[in-house]
Amino acid sequence: MEQYTAPSYSVVMLGATGAVGSQAARTLAKMPDMDRLTLLGRRYLEDVSGDSTNQHKVDVFNPESYAGYLPGHQTAICTLGVGQPSKFSKLEFVRIDKLAVLDFASSCKEAGVRHFQLLGSVGASSSSRSFYLRTKGELEDGLHALGFERLSVFQPSMILTPSNRYGFTQALTLAVWPWLSPLLAGPLQKFRGIPVDQLGRAMANNVRRSKAGSETLHWNDFVRLSGKS
């Protein structure tokens, strides 16, 4: 009689110290079937532990600094990005949110990673008039061109954090959004705000799904995958 072997997972992450990335990393680290979790970034993520977890400080703009850590992983997750695009020049925004991510993805593809997950943005399109959304769309086009066996693009609208991180504008948004979100029904559901912990869990749990091809995930997918309504 053939013995059943439970599946195990191996994940490498870039950007795990960010708001969403840290939630995803901590969820992954607690998964009993996580065989290997490798976190890459400019600094270490605190309060994450587990026998399967390893962290390495790397230069996110230099693939040679992390290429050696990539082989042997099934899935790569990238949550790298600037928190406040308005605080960065267009050149620096493109360098971080597009070019560094594409370099990471290309290196992952060369290392044999089969599944790539991206934290993107709702409305991303390479034909958008918005510089921010156009850059995000160009990034997605580049990822599709790499030909991963599976590509998962998470497109949240407003990411709701427990505390105000960016000043008055975010404080106002965090106060208003819980009242506004229920009004966004039907096709507008994808514009609903999502709590950061829920989005992080959704990205982590999506690793376990058996699927091939490309998928774009929105608010209703985040809710389903996170296990909370």
Secondary structure, DSSP 8 states (H G I E B T S, - for coil): --------EEEEEE-TTSHHHHHHHHHHHH-TTEEEEEEEESS--SS---TTEEEEE--TT-GGGTGGG-TT-SEEEE----S-GGGS-HHHHHIIIIIHHHHHHHHHHHTT--EEEEE--TT--TT-SSHHHHHHHHHHHHHHHHT-SEEEEE--SSEE-SS--S-HHHHHHHHHHHHHGGG--GGGGGGS-EEHHHHHHHHHHHTT----EEEEE-HHHHHHHHT--
